Amino acid sequence: MAHQTLSESLTDIDLFSGLPEQVISDLVEAGSTIHTPAGHTAVCQGSSDAGLQVVLKGSATVEVNGVTRGSPLGPGDYFGEISVIDGLGRSATLTAGEEGLETFTISPLNFWPLVDRHPSMAHALLRALCARIRALDASAAPPAG
């Protein structure tokens, strides 16, 4: 498998797919990468560090109120999209897996000026979040009959 650039990794996720190259370039320039060692907490539920993070390497388990949720996150997954938008505390705790966790992160202080400068970011974000809401609604629908 070929090694992807950060720009390619970002355009592969639904939040940023289809965005013009200049927008992705500005996004990369505004963010940074963070490495969380194996077993360490990447983000803690309720904390106010409201950055959006995209998993580049490694994995992370997700816990809400102390209960593990779903499969571990891996490359291409992201978290913090809710907190970066509403500025409220984290909705989950994420702990780096045994190989650690490397993420691309962008803080609200850097995220919002990009959205203001590039409205296509807001459109992509809204489409991705609406798709997630529709999927959740469909999975919660009572069986027909």
N, CA, C and O atoms as CSV, one atom per row, in Angstrom:
chain,resi,resn,atom,element,x,y,z
A,1,MET,N,N,0.845,-1.180,0.000
A,1,MET,CA,C,0.000,0.000,0.000
A,1,MET,C,C,0.893,1.247,0.000
A,1,MET,O,O,1.846,1.327,0.776
A,2,ALA,N,N,0.594,2.200,-0.850
A,2,ALA,CA,C,1.382,3.419,-0.960
A,2,ALA,C,C,1.116,4.340,0.225
A,2,ALA,O,O,0.012,4.383,0.766
A,3,HIS,N,N,2.148,5.069,0.609
A,3,HIS,CA,C,2.027,6.021,1.709
A,3,HIS,C,C,1.271,7.258,1.223
A,3,HIS,O,O,1.610,7.836,0.190
A,4,GLN,N,N,0.249,7.655,1.973
A,4,GLN,CA,C,-0.534,8.826,1.605
A,4,GLN,C,C,0.043,10.086,2.229
A,4,GLN,O,O,0.601,10.052,3.326
A,5,THR,N,N,-0.097,11.196,1.520
A,5,THR,CA,C,0.259,12.473,2.107
A,5,THR,C,C,-0.856,12.882,3.071
A,5,THR,O,O,-1.950,12.320,3.033
A,6,LEU,N,N,-0.578,13.847,3.919
A,6,LEU,CA,C,-1.593,14.349,4.839
A,6,LEU,C,C,-2.782,14.895,4.062
A,6,LEU,O,O,-3.928,14.650,4.438
A,7,SER,N,N,-2.530,15.621,2.997
A,7,SER,CA,C,-3.621,16.163,2.176
A,7,SER,C,C,-4.503,15.041,1.630
A,7,SER,O,O,-5.728,15.153,1.645
A,8,GLU,N,N,-3.891,13.971,1.152
A,8,GLU,CA,C,-4.656,12.839,0.622
A,8,GLU,C,C,-5.466,12.165,1.719
A,8,GLU,O,O,-6.613,11.774,1.501
A,9,SER,N,N,-4.871,12.029,2.893
A,9,SER,CA,C,-5.588,11.424,4.021
A,9,SER,C,C,-6.814,12.236,4.382
A,9,SER,O,O,-7.867,11.669,4.670
A,10,LEU,N,N,-6.696,13.552,4.370
A,10,LEU,CA,C,-7.824,14.415,4.730
A,10,LEU,C,C,-8.934,14.381,3.675
A,10,LEU,O,O,-10.117,14.387,4.016
A,11,THR,N,N,-8.552,14.345,2.402
A,11,THR,CA,C,-9.592,14.330,1.367
A,11,THR,C,C,-10.309,12.988,1.296
A,11,THR,O,O,-11.359,12.883,0.663
A,12,ASP,N,N,-9.758,11.969,1.934
A,12,ASP,CA,C,-10.404,10.653,1.950
A,12,ASP,C,C,-11.542,10.557,2.977
A,12,ASP,O,O,-12.316,9.601,2.934
A,13,ILE,N,N,-11.662,11.521,3.894
A,13,ILE,CA,C,-12.734,11.440,4.885
A,13,ILE,C,C,-13.916,12.302,4.446
A,13,ILE,O,O,-13.746,13.299,3.743
A,14,ASP,N,N,-15.110,11.904,4.868
A,14,ASP,CA,C,-16.320,12.575,4.408
A,14,ASP,C,C,-16.383,14.063,4.764
A,14,ASP,O,O,-16.996,14.840,4.033
A,15,LEU,N,N,-15.767,14.466,5.859
A,15,LEU,CA,C,-15.812,15.880,6.243
A,15,LEU,C,C,-15.130,16.785,5.227
A,15,LEU,O,O,-15.511,17.945,5.071
A,16,PHE,N,N,-14.125,16.260,4.537
A,16,PHE,CA,C,-13.325,17.102,3.651
A,16,PHE,C,C,-13.292,16.619,2.206
A,16,PHE,O,O,-12.630,17.240,1.374
A,17,SER,N,N,-13.985,15.531,1.884
A,17,SER,CA,C,-13.943,15.024,0.514
A,17,SER,C,C,-14.602,16.036,-0.424
A,17,SER,O,O,-15.614,16.654,-0.092
A,18,GLY,N,N,-14.013,16.181,-1.574
A,18,GLY,CA,C,-14.558,17.085,-2.579
A,18,GLY,C,C,-14.162,18.542,-2.402
A,18,GLY,O,O,-14.535,19.388,-3.215
A,19,LEU,N,N,-13.411,18.846,-1.351
A,19,LEU,CA,C,-12.985,20.240,-1.167
A,19,LEU,C,C,-11.852,20.570,-2.134
A,19,LEU,O,O,-11.028,19.712,-2.448
A,20,PRO,N,N,-11.815,21.804,-2.598
A,20,PRO,CA,C,-10.722,22.209,-3.504
A,20,PRO,C,C,-9.353,22.052,-2.848
A,20,PRO,O,O,-9.221,22.128,-1.626
A,21,GLU,N,N,-8.351,21.834,-3.673
A,21,GLU,CA,C,-6.985,21.618,-3.192
A,21,GLU,C,C,-6.501,22.763,-2.307
A,21,GLU,O,O,-5.809,22.519,-1.319
A,22,GLN,N,N,-6.847,24.003,-2.637
A,22,GLN,CA,C,-6.402,25.153,-1.846
A,22,GLN,C,C,-6.991,25.115,-0.434
A,22,GLN,O,O,-6.317,25.487,0.527
A,23,VAL,N,N,-8.230,24.671,-0.305
A,23,VAL,CA,C,-8.864,24.580,1.009
A,23,VAL,C,C,-8.146,23.522,1.850
A,23,VAL,O,O,-7.865,23.748,3.027
A,24,ILE,N,N,-7.854,22.382,1.253
A,24,ILE,CA,C,-7.129,21.321,1.963
A,24,ILE,C,C,-5.741,21.817,2.360
A,24,ILE,O,O,-5.278,21.544,3.468
A,25,SER,N,N,-5.083,22.535,1.474
A,25,SER,CA,C,-3.762,23.082,1.768
A,25,SER,C,C,-3.831,24.053,2.955
A,25,SER,O,O,-2.970,24.022,3.834
A,26,ASP,N,N,-4.836,24.897,2.977
A,26,ASP,CA,C,-5.009,25.841,4.090
A,26,ASP,C,C,-5.310,25.093,5.389
A,26,ASP,O,O,-4.846,25.487,6.459
A,27,LEU,N,N,-6.080,24.025,5.292
A,27,LEU,CA,C,-6.413,23.207,6.455
A,27,LEU,C,C,-5.148,22.570,7.030
A,27,LEU,O,O,-4.920,22.620,8.238
A,28,VAL,N,N,-4.338,21.980,6.174
A,28,VAL,CA,C,-3.083,21.354,6.610
A,28,VAL,C,C,-2.182,22.383,7.283
A,28,VAL,O,O,-1.570,22.106,8.314
A,29,GLU,N,N,-2.108,23.562,6.696
A,29,GLU,CA,C,-1.256,24.620,7.247
A,29,GLU,C,C,-1.756,25.093,8.623
A,29,GLU,O,O,-0.953,25.481,9.472
A,30,ALA,N,N,-3.060,25.062,8.841
A,30,ALA,CA,C,-3.642,25.561,10.093
A,30,ALA,C,C,-3.606,24.535,11.230
A,30,ALA,O,O,-3.807,24.888,12.392
A,31,GLY,N,N,-3.350,23.266,10.897
A,31,GLY,CA,C,-3.365,22.215,11.912
A,31,GLY,C,C,-1.981,21.731,12.277
A,31,GLY,O,O,-0.971,22.294,11.854
A,32,SER,N,N,-1.956,20.680,13.068
A,32,SER,CA,C,-0.693,20.057,13.473
A,32,SER,C,C,-0.940,18.580,13.734
A,32,SER,O,O,-2.087,18.133,13.756
A,33,THR,N,N,0.129,17.824,13.929
A,33,THR,CA,C,-0.021,16.414,14.258
A,33,THR,C,C,0.349,16.199,15.723
A,33,THR,O,O,1.226,16.863,16.275
A,34,ILE,N,N,-0.349,15.253,16.323
A,34,ILE,CA,C,-0.140,14.918,17.733
A,34,ILE,C,C,0.073,13.418,17.827
A,34,ILE,O,O,-0.631,12.643,17.179
A,35,HIS,N,N,1.051,13.005,18.641
A,35,HIS,CA,C,1.263,11.585,18.916
A,35,HIS,C,C,0.896,11.313,20.368
A,35,HIS,O,O,1.399,11.967,21.281
A,36,THR,N,N,0.016,10.345,20.568
A,36,THR,CA,C,-0.367,9.917,21.916
A,36,THR,C,C,0.190,8.513,22.118
A,36,THR,O,O,-0.144,7.610,21.352
A,37,PRO,N,N,1.035,8.305,23.134
A,37,PRO,CA,C,1.613,6.979,23.372
A,37,PRO,C,C,0.546,5.938,23.728
A,37,PRO,O,O,-0.533,6.273,24.217
A,38,ALA,N,N,0.870,4.689,23.474
A,38,ALA,CA,C,-0.025,3.566,23.768
A,38,ALA,C,C,-0.533,3.642,25.205
A,38,ALA,O,O,0.231,3.864,26.145
A,39,GLY,N,N,-1.847,3.453,25.349
A,39,GLY,CA,C,-2.460,3.418,26.670
A,39,GLY,C,C,-2.730,4.767,27.295
A,39,GLY,O,O,-3.349,4.838,28.357
A,40,HIS,N,N,-2.284,5.835,26.668
A,40,HIS,CA,C,-2.513,7.173,27.211
A,40,HIS,C,C,-3.816,7.753,26.664
A,40,HIS,O,O,-4.271,7.375,25.584
A,41,THR,N,N,-4.401,8.665,27.417
A,41,THR,CA,C,-5.653,9.301,27.018
A,41,THR,C,C,-5.378,10.385,25.985
A,41,THR,O,O,-4.563,11.281,26.205
A,42,ALA,N,N,-6.074,10.288,24.854
A,42,ALA,CA,C,-5.945,11.301,23.799
A,42,ALA,C,C,-6.849,12.487,24.112
A,42,ALA,O,O,-6.422,13.638,24.010
A,43,VAL,N,N,-8.088,12.214,24.489
A,43,VAL,CA,C,-9.031,13.242,24.944
A,43,VAL,C,C,-9.882,12.639,26.046
A,43,VAL,O,O,-10.107,11.430,26.089
A,44,CYS,N,N,-10.349,13.500,26.936
A,44,CYS,CA,C,-11.118,13.048,28.088
A,44,CYS,C,C,-12.535,13.621,28.026
A,44,CYS,O,O,-12.718,14.818,27.803
A,45,GLN,N,N,-13.526,12.766,28.224
A,45,GLN,CA,C,-14.925,13.188,28.211
A,45,GLN,C,C,-15.117,14.378,29.145
A,45,GLN,O,O,-14.663,14.368,30.290
A,46,GLY,N,N,-15.796,15.399,28.637
A,46,GLY,CA,C,-16.096,16.586,29.423
A,46,GLY,C,C,-15.041,17.673,29.334
A,46,GLY,O,O,-15.313,18.818,29.695
A,47,SER,N,N,-13.830,17.344,28.857
A,47,SER,CA,C,-12.777,18.366,28.784
A,47,SER,C,C,-13.123,19.394,27.712
A,47,SER,O,O,-13.905,19.135,26.797
A,48,SER,N,N,-12.524,20.549,27.854
A,48,SER,CA,C,-12.858,21.651,26.959
A,48,SER,C,C,-11.891,21.810,25.795
A,48,SER,O,O,-11.968,22.803,25.071
A,49,ASP,N,N,-10.987,20.864,25.595
A,49,ASP,CA,C,-10.074,20.940,24.448
A,49,ASP,C,C,-10.827,20.522,23.194
A,49,ASP,O,O,-10.895,19.340,22.860
A,50,ALA,N,N,-11.386,21.498,22.512
A,50,ALA,CA,C,-12.391,21.235,21.486
A,50,ALA,C,C,-11.866,21.087,20.070
A,50,ALA,O,O,-12.574,21.446,19.130
A,51,GLY,N,N,-10.672,20.582,19.876
A,51,GLY,CA,C,-10.149,20.424,18.531
A,51,GLY,C,C,-10.711,19.216,17.800
A,51,GLY,O,O,-11.086,18.214,18.409
A,52,LEU,N,N,-10.760,19.336,16.493
A,52,LEU,CA,C,-11.131,18.232,15.612
A,52,LEU,C,C,-9.871,17.432,15.333
A,52,LEU,O,O,-8.831,18.016,15.030
A,53,GLN,N,N,-9.938,16.099,15.428
A,53,GLN,CA,C,-8.772,15.259,15.180
A,53,GLN,C,C,-9.117,14.154,14.194
A,53,GLN,O,O,-10.179,13.536,14.270
A,54,VAL,N,N,-8.198,13.922,13.269
A,54,VAL,CA,C,-8.320,12.864,12.270
A,54,VAL,C,C,-7.222,11.845,12.552
A,54,VAL,O,O,-6.048,12.199,12.659
A,55,VAL,N,N,-7.613,10.572,12.672
A,55,VAL,CA,C,-6.638,9.514,12.948
A,55,VAL,C,C,-5.817,9.251,11.685
A,55,VAL,O,O,-6.358,8.933,10.626
A,56,LEU,N,N,-4.499,9.391,11.826
A,56,LEU,CA,C,-3.575,9.122,10.721
A,56,LEU,C,C,-2.942,7.742,10.851
A,56,LEU,O,O,-2.812,7.014,9.867
A,57,LYS,N,N,-2.550,7.388,12.077
A,57,LYS,CA,C,-1.922,6.092,12.346
A,57,LYS,C,C,-2.373,5.613,13.714
A,57,LYS,O,O,-2.722,6.411,14.584
A,58,GLY,N,N,-2.363,4.297,13.891
A,58,GLY,CA,C,-2.697,3.723,15.184
A,58,GLY,C,C,-4.192,3.559,15.372
A,58,GLY,O,O,-4.962,3.508,14.413
A,59,SER,N,N,-4.583,3.475,16.648
A,59,SER,CA,C,-5.996,3.264,16.968
A,59,SER,C,C,-6.318,3.881,18.320
A,59,SER,O,O,-5.431,4.272,19.079
A,60,ALA,N,N,-7.620,3.957,18.594
A,60,ALA,CA,C,-8.077,4.475,19.880
A,60,ALA,C,C,-9.403,3.840,20.237
A,60,ALA,O,O,-10.269,3.666,19.380
A,61,THR,N,N,-9.560,3.495,21.505
A,61,THR,CA,C,-10.853,3.012,21.982
A,61,THR,C,C,-11.671,4.222,22.428
A,61,THR,O,O,-11.124,5.238,22.856
A,62,VAL,N,N,-12.986,4.090,22.318
A,62,VAL,CA,C,-13.907,5.172,22.656
A,62,VAL,C,C,-14.747,4.725,23.843
A,62,VAL,O,O,-15.340,3.647,23.823
A,63,GLU,N,N,-14.795,5.562,24.879
A,63,GLU,CA,C,-15.631,5.294,26.049
A,63,GLU,C,C,-16.528,6.489,26.315
A,63,GLU,O,O,-16.089,7.639,26.280
A,64,VAL,N,N,-17.799,6.193,26.581
A,64,VAL,CA,C,-18.754,7.217,26.986
A,64,VAL,C,C,-19.292,6.802,28.346
A,64,VAL,O,O,-19.862,5.722,28.501
A,65,ASN,N,N,-19.105,7.667,29.319
A,65,ASN,CA,C,-19.509,7.375,30.697
A,65,ASN,C,C,-18.932,6.049,31.184
A,65,ASN,O,O,-19.599,5.298,31.895
A,66,GLY,N,N,-17.680,5.766,30.793
A,66,GLY,CA,C,-16.985,4.575,31.253
A,66,GLY,C,C,-17.320,3.298,30.507
A,66,GLY,O,O,-16.801,2.236,30.849
A,67,VAL,N,N,-18.180,3.374,29.490
A,67,VAL,CA,C,-18.593,2.194,28.718
A,67,VAL,C,C,-17.982,2.278,27.317
A,67,VAL,O,O,-18.154,3.274,26.614
A,68,THR,N,N,-17.263,1.214,26.918
A,68,THR,CA,C,-16.663,1.178,25.584
A,68,THR,C,C,-17.758,1.172,24.527
A,68,THR,O,O,-18.739,0.437,24.632
A,69,ARG,N,N,-17.572,2.004,23.507
A,69,ARG,CA,C,-18.549,2.129,22.423
A,69,ARG,C,C,-17.927,1.722,21.098
A,69,ARG,O,O,-16.850,2.202,20.743
A,70,GLY,N,N,-18.588,0.851,20.373
A,70,GLY,CA,C,-18.180,0.486,19.029
A,70,GLY,C,C,-16.784,-0.089,18.930
A,70,GLY,O,O,-16.151,-0.423,19.932
A,71,SER,N,N,-16.324,-0.196,17.702
A,71,SER,CA,C,-14.975,-0.686,17.403
A,71,SER,C,C,-13.969,0.437,17.619
A,71,SER,O,O,-14.328,1.614,17.588
A,72,PRO,N,N,-12.715,0.073,17.837
A,72,PRO,CA,C,-11.696,1.125,17.961
A,72,PRO,C,C,-11.640,1.980,16.688
A,72,PRO,O,O,-11.907,1.497,15.588
A,73,LEU,N,N,-11.293,3.238,16.860
A,73,LEU,CA,C,-11.093,4.125,15.721
A,73,LEU,C,C,-9.732,3.832,15.114
A,73,LEU,O,O,-8.794,3.463,15.821
A,74,GLY,N,N,-9.628,3.997,13.807
A,74,GLY,CA,C,-8.367,3.776,13.110
A,74,GLY,C,C,-8.170,4.831,12.044
A,74,GLY,O,O,-8.954,5.776,11.952
A,75,PRO,N,N,-7.122,4.680,11.229
A,75,PRO,CA,C,-6.833,5.672,10.189
A,75,PRO,C,C,-8.060,5.978,9.338
A,75,PRO,O,O,-8.765,5.083,8.872
A,76,GLY,N,N,-8.287,7.275,9.155
A,76,GLY,CA,C,-9.438,7.744,8.387
A,76,GLY,C,C,-10.631,8.116,9.256
A,76,GLY,O,O,-11.528,8.826,8.802
A,77,ASP,N,N,-10.651,7.644,10.507
A,77,ASP,CA,C,-11.717,8.038,11.415
A,77,ASP,C,C,-11.367,9.386,12.028
A,77,ASP,O,O,-10.214,9.814,11.986
A,78,TYR,N,N,-12.357,10.046,12.591
A,78,TYR,CA,C,-12.119,11.340,13.208
A,78,TYR,C,C,-12.988,11.489,14.439
A,78,TYR,O,O,-13.965,10.763,14.623
A,79,PHE,N,N,-12.616,12.443,15.278
A,79,PHE,CA,C,-13.385,12.738,16.482
A,79,PHE,C,C,-13.199,14.204,16.832
A,79,PHE,O,O,-12.238,14.839,16.397
A,80,GLY,N,N,-14.113,14.731,17.612
A,80,GLY,CA,C,-14.050,16.132,18.001
A,80,GLY,C,C,-14.824,17.066,17.103
A,80,GLY,O,O,-14.817,18.279,17.307
A,81,GLU,N,N,-15.505,16.499,16.089
A,81,GLU,CA,C,-16.257,17.353,15.169
A,81,GLU,C,C,-17.410,18.073,15.874
A,81,GLU,O,O,-17.769,19.188,15.497
A,82,ILE,N,N,-17.980,17.444,16.880
A,82,ILE,CA,C,-19.076,18.093,17.619
A,82,ILE,C,C,-18.516,19.217,18.485
A,82,ILE,O,O,-19.041,20.331,18.477
A,83,SER,N,N,-17.457,18.929,19.226
A,83,SER,CA,C,-16.862,19.933,20.120
A,83,SER,C,C,-16.286,21.120,19.364
A,83,SER,O,O,-16.377,22.255,19.831
A,84,VAL,N,N,-15.692,20.869,18.195
A,84,VAL,CA,C,-15.120,21.987,17.453
A,84,VAL,C,C,-16.225,22.913,16.952
A,84,VAL,O,O,-15.997,24.108,16.764
A,85,ILE,N,N,-17.416,22.369,16.737
A,85,ILE,CA,C,-18.530,23.185,16.259
A,85,ILE,C,C,-19.215,23.923,17.404
A,85,ILE,O,O,-19.413,25.135,17.329
A,86,ASP,N,N,-19.582,23.193,18.473
A,86,ASP,CA,C,-20.368,23.854,19.527
A,86,ASP,C,C,-19.542,24.394,20.686
A,86,ASP,O,O,-20.069,25.112,21.536
A,87,GLY,N,N,-18.249,24.057,20.733
A,87,GLY,CA,C,-17.381,24.588,21.773
A,87,GLY,C,C,-17.604,23.991,23.150
A,87,GLY,O,O,-16.992,24.440,24.120
A,88,LEU,N,N,-18.465,22.991,23.258
A,88,LEU,CA,C,-18.738,22.353,24.541
A,88,LEU,C,C,-17.737,21.227,24.788
A,88,LEU,O,O,-16.917,20.915,23.925
A,89,GLY,N,N,-17.812,20.624,25.968
A,89,GLY,CA,C,-16.878,19.573,26.357
A,89,GLY,C,C,-16.967,18.343,25.477
A,89,GLY,O,O,-17.959,18.113,24.785
A,90,ARG,N,N,-15.915,17.569,25.523
A,90,ARG,CA,C,-15.838,16.313,24.761
A,90,ARG,C,C,-16.948,15.364,25.184
A,90,ARG,O,O,-17.294,15.288,26.363
A,91,SER,N,N,-17.503,14.643,24.222
A,91,SER,CA,C,-18.599,13.717,24.509
A,91,SER,C,C,-18.103,12.305,24.799
A,91,SER,O,O,-18.903,11.426,25.122
A,92,ALA,N,N,-16.790,12.073,24.689
A,92,ALA,CA,C,-16.234,10.742,24.928
A,92,ALA,C,C,-14.773,10.854,25.352
A,92,ALA,O,O,-14.120,11.877,25.148
A,93,THR,N,N,-14.282,9.770,25.947
A,93,THR,CA,C,-12.857,9.630,26.254
A,93,THR,C,C,-12.262,8.683,25.227
A,93,THR,O,O,-12.834,7.631,24.940
A,94,LEU,N,N,-11.112,9.054,24.671
A,94,LEU,CA,C,-10.412,8.197,23.717
A,94,LEU,C,C,-9.044,7.855,24.269
A,94,LEU,O,O,-8.303,8.725,24.726
A,95,THR,N,N,-8.719,6.559,24.218
A,95,THR,CA,C,-7.446,6.069,24.729
A,95,THR,C,C,-6.687,5.419,23.580
A,95,THR,O,O,-7.235,4.597,22.845
A,96,ALA,N,N,-5.420,5.797,23.433
A,96,ALA,CA,C,-4.593,5.263,22.351
A,96,ALA,C,C,-4.419,3.756,22.498
A,96,ALA,O,O,-4.232,3.239,23.599
A,97,GLY,N,N,-4.485,3.061,21.358
A,97,GLY,CA,C,-4.302,1.612,21.322
A,97,GLY,C,C,-2.851,1.221,21.530
A,97,GLY,O,O,-2.001,2.073,21.787
A,98,GLU,N,N,-2.571,-0.072,21.418
A,98,GLU,CA,C,-1.246,-0.590,21.742
A,98,GLU,C,C,-0.136,-0.083,20.833
A,98,GLU,O,O,1.035,-0.138,21.207
A,99,GLU,N,N,-0.478,0.407,19.654
A,99,GLU,CA,C,0.545,0.971,18.765
A,99,GLU,C,C,0.608,2.502,18.857
A,99,GLU,O,O,1.314,3.144,18.080
A,100,GLY,N,N,-0.126,3.076,19.801
A,100,GLY,CA,C,-0.178,4.524,19.940
A,100,GLY,C,C,-1.186,5.117,18.973
A,100,GLY,O,O,-1.914,4.396,18.291
A,101,LEU,N,N,-1.214,6.420,18.926
A,101,LEU,CA,C,-2.185,7.135,18.095
A,101,LEU,C,C,-1.537,8.399,17.550
A,101,LEU,O,O,-0.981,9.195,18.305
A,102,GLU,N,N,-1.611,8.577,16.247
A,102,GLU,CA,C,-1.156,9.815,15.625
A,102,GLU,C,C,-2.341,10.458,14.942
A,102,GLU,O,O,-3.027,9.827,14.138
A,103,THR,N,N,-2.581,11.725,15.268
A,103,THR,CA,C,-3.724,12.429,14.689
A,103,THR,C,C,-3.295,13.767,14.097
A,103,THR,O,O,-2.319,14.380,14.528
A,104,PHE,N,N,-4.052,14.193,13.104
A,104,PHE,CA,C,-3.990,15.566,12.628
A,104,PHE,C,C,-5.047,16.301,13.427
A,104,PHE,O,O,-6.172,15.817,13.551
A,105,THR,N,N,-4.709,17.463,13.972
A,105,THR,CA,C,-5.668,18.200,14.778
A,105,THR,C,C,-5.727,19.662,14.369
A,105,THR,O,O,-4.735,20.263,13.957
A,106,ILE,N,N,-6.915,20.202,14.499
A,106,ILE,CA,C,-7.108,21.629,14.252
A,106,ILE,C,C,-7.995,22.182,15.353
A,106,ILE,O,O,-9.056,21.631,15.649
A,107,SER,N,N,-7.552,23.270,15.952
A,107,SER,CA,C,-8.287,23.879,17.054
A,107,SER,C,C,-9.417,24.749,16.519
A,107,SER,O,O,-9.391,25.154,15.357
A,108,PRO,N,N,-10.418,25.043,17.366
A,108,PRO,CA,C,-11.483,25.952,16.938
A,108,PRO,C,C,-10.941,27.325,16.526
A,108,PRO,O,O,-11.473,27.963,15.617
A,109,LEU,N,N,-9.889,27.767,17.196
A,109,LEU,CA,C,-9.303,29.075,16.850
A,109,LEU,C,C,-8.779,29.108,15.419
A,109,LEU,O,O,-8.777,30.162,14.782
A,110,ASN,N,N,-8.340,27.970,14.917
A,110,ASN,CA,C,-7.871,27.886,13.531
A,110,ASN,C,C,-8.955,27.392,12.581
A,110,ASN,O,O,-8.949,27.726,11.397
A,111,PHE,N,N,-9.889,26.592,13.107
A,111,PHE,CA,C,-10.933,25.999,12.269
A,111,PHE,C,C,-11.920,27.048,11.750
A,111,PHE,O,O,-12.195,27.110,10.552
A,112,TRP,N,N,-12.446,27.866,12.655
A,112,TRP,CA,C,-13.503,28.806,12.269
A,112,TRP,C,C,-13.064,29.853,11.255
A,112,TRP,O,O,-13.845,30.164,10.356
A,113,PRO,N,N,-11.858,30.417,11.345
A,113,PRO,CA,C,-11.437,31.338,10.280
A,113,PRO,C,C,-11.369,30.662,8.902
A,113,PRO,O,O,-11.639,31.291,7.879
A,114,LEU,N,N,-11.004,29.371,8.892
A,114,LEU,CA,C,-11.001,28.639,7.617
A,114,LEU,C,C,-12.409,28.489,7.067
A,114,LEU,O,O,-12.632,28.664,5.869
A,115,VAL,N,N,-13.359,28.167,7.934
A,115,VAL,CA,C,-14.754,28.035,7.501
A,115,VAL,C,C,-15.263,29.377,6.972
A,115,VAL,O,O,-15.957,29.427,5.956
A,116,ASP,N,N,-14.915,30.457,7.662
A,116,ASP,CA,C,-15.329,31.786,7.198
A,116,ASP,C,C,-14.729,32.117,5.841
A,116,ASP,O,O,-15.391,32.709,4.989
A,117,ARG,N,N,-13.472,31.733,5.643
A,117,ARG,CA,C,-12.772,32.024,4.395
A,117,ARG,C,C,-13.179,31.084,3.263
A,117,ARG,O,O,-13.143,31.460,2.091
A,118,HIS,N,N,-13.567,29.850,3.624
A,118,HIS,CA,C,-13.901,28.836,2.623
A,118,HIS,C,C,-15.274,28.228,2.947
A,118,HIS,O,O,-15.337,27.184,3.596
A,119,PRO,N,N,-16.365,28.855,2.515
A,119,PRO,CA,C,-17.704,28.327,2.818
A,119,PRO,C,C,-17.908,26.876,2.372
A,119,PRO,O,O,-18.777,26.189,2.908
A,120,SER,N,N,-17.129,26.404,1.411
A,120,SER,CA,C,-17.268,25.010,0.975
A,120,SER,C,C,-16.973,24.049,2.132
A,120,SER,O,O,-17.480,22.928,2.146
A,121,MET,N,N,-16.156,24.480,3.105
A,121,MET,CA,C,-15.894,23.650,4.287
A,121,MET,C,C,-17.170,23.467,5.097
A,121,MET,O,O,-17.460,22.364,5.562
A,122,ALA,N,N,-17.925,24.534,5.265
A,122,ALA,CA,C,-19.180,24.449,6.019
A,122,ALA,C,C,-20.158,23.529,5.297
A,122,ALA,O,O,-20.846,22.733,5.937
A,123,HIS,N,N,-20.226,23.627,3.986
A,123,HIS,CA,C,-21.132,22.771,3.206
A,123,HIS,C,C,-20.753,21.300,3.366
A,123,HIS,O,O,-21.622,20.455,3.582
A,124,ALA,N,N,-19.457,20.991,3.261
A,124,ALA,CA,C,-19.006,19.601,3.393
A,124,ALA,C,C,-19.288,19.079,4.798
A,124,ALA,O,O,-19.727,17.941,4.964
A,125,LEU,N,N,-19.037,19.904,5.802
A,125,LEU,CA,C,-19.280,19.515,7.187
A,125,LEU,C,C,-20.766,19.242,7.422
A,125,LEU,O,O,-21.121,18.241,8.044
A,126,LEU,N,N,-21.621,20.112,6.934
A,126,LEU,CA,C,-23.067,19.916,7.100
A,126,LEU,C,C,-23.536,18.642,6.398
A,126,LEU,O,O,-24.336,17.890,6.955
A,127,ARG,N,N,-23.047,18.392,5.184
A,127,ARG,CA,C,-23.429,17.165,4.468
A,127,ARG,C,C,-23.013,15.920,5.248
A,127,ARG,O,O,-23.796,14.981,5.387
A,128,ALA,N,N,-21.778,15.916,5.755
A,128,ALA,CA,C,-21.271,14.756,6.495
A,128,ALA,C,C,-22.066,14.535,7.782
A,128,ALA,O,O,-22.414,13.400,8.108
A,129,LEU,N,N,-22.352,15.601,8.507
A,129,LEU,CA,C,-23.092,15.453,9.757
A,129,LEU,C,C,-24.547,15.043,9.502
A,129,LEU,O,O,-25.113,14.265,10.270
A,130,CYS,N,N,-25.151,15.562,8.432
A,130,CYS,CA,C,-26.516,15.135,8.086
A,130,CYS,C,C,-26.545,13.654,7.711
A,130,CYS,O,O,-27.474,12.938,8.083
A,131,ALA,N,N,-25.536,13.196,6.982
A,131,ALA,CA,C,-25.468,11.774,6.626
A,131,ALA,C,C,-25.360,10.922,7.885
A,131,ALA,O,O,-25.978,9.862,7.975
A,132,ARG,N,N,-24.575,11.384,8.858
A,132,ARG,CA,C,-24.441,10.645,10.112
A,132,ARG,C,C,-25.771,10.612,10.868
A,132,ARG,O,O,-26.148,9.573,11.408
A,133,ILE,N,N,-26.477,11.733,10.910
A,133,ILE,CA,C,-27.782,11.786,11.588
A,133,ILE,C,C,-28.765,10.840,10.905
A,133,ILE,O,O,-29.491,10.112,11.582
A,134,ARG,N,N,-28.795,10.843,9.584
A,134,ARG,CA,C,-29.701,9.940,8.851
A,134,ARG,C,C,-29.375,8.474,9.152
A,134,ARG,O,O,-30.277,7.658,9.342
A,135,ALA,N,N,-28.085,8.148,9.191
A,135,ALA,CA,C,-27.683,6.765,9.492
A,135,ALA,C,C,-28.096,6.382,10.906
A,135,ALA,O,O,-28.569,5.266,11.125
A,136,LEU,N,N,-27.930,7.275,11.859
A,136,LEU,CA,C,-28.351,6.997,13.242
A,136,LEU,C,C,-29.860,6.834,13.335
A,136,LEU,O,O,-30.357,5.948,14.030
A,137,ASP,N,N,-30.590,7.702,12.623
A,137,ASP,CA,C,-32.054,7.596,12.623
A,137,ASP,C,C,-32.499,6.264,12.016
A,137,ASP,O,O,-33.415,5.620,12.526
A,138,ALA,N,N,-31.849,5.857,10.931
A,138,ALA,CA,C,-32.215,4.603,10.283
A,138,ALA,C,C,-31.927,3.407,11.179
A,138,ALA,O,O,-32.698,2.447,11.198
A,139,SER,N,N,-30.829,3.455,11.920
A,139,SER,CA,C,-30.480,2.333,12.783
A,139,SER,C,C,-31.361,2.275,14.019
A,139,SER,O,O,-31.484,1.219,14.640
A,140,ALA,N,N,-31.976,3.392,14.387
A,140,ALA,CA,C,-32.846,3.440,15.554
A,140,ALA,C,C,-34.312,3.250,15.217
A,140,ALA,O,O,-35.152,3.180,16.114
A,141,ALA,N,N,-34.628,3.167,13.930
A,141,ALA,CA,C,-36.025,3.024,13.506
A,141,ALA,C,C,-36.586,1.686,13.971
A,141,ALA,O,O,-35.905,0.664,13.882
A,142,PRO,N,N,-37.832,1.684,14.471
A,142,PRO,CA,C,-38.454,0.426,14.867
A,142,PRO,C,C,-38.702,-0.449,13.645
A,142,PRO,O,O,-38.911,0.065,12.546
A,143,PRO,N,N,-38.679,-1.770,13.828
A,143,PRO,CA,C,-38.936,-2.661,12.686
A,143,PRO,C,C,-40.348,-2.458,12.141
A,143,PRO,O,O,-41.302,-2.248,12.890
A,144,ALA,N,N,-40.450,-2.527,10.823
A,144,ALA,CA,C,-41.769,-2.380,10.182
A,144,ALA,C,C,-42.613,-3.603,10.484
A,144,ALA,O,O,-42.107,-4.717,10.615
A,145,GLY,N,N,-43.877,-3.374,10.587
A,145,GLY,CA,C,-44.718,-4.560,10.773
A,145,GLY,C,C,-45.744,-4.294,11.726
A,145,GLY,O,O,-46.557,-5.171,12.019
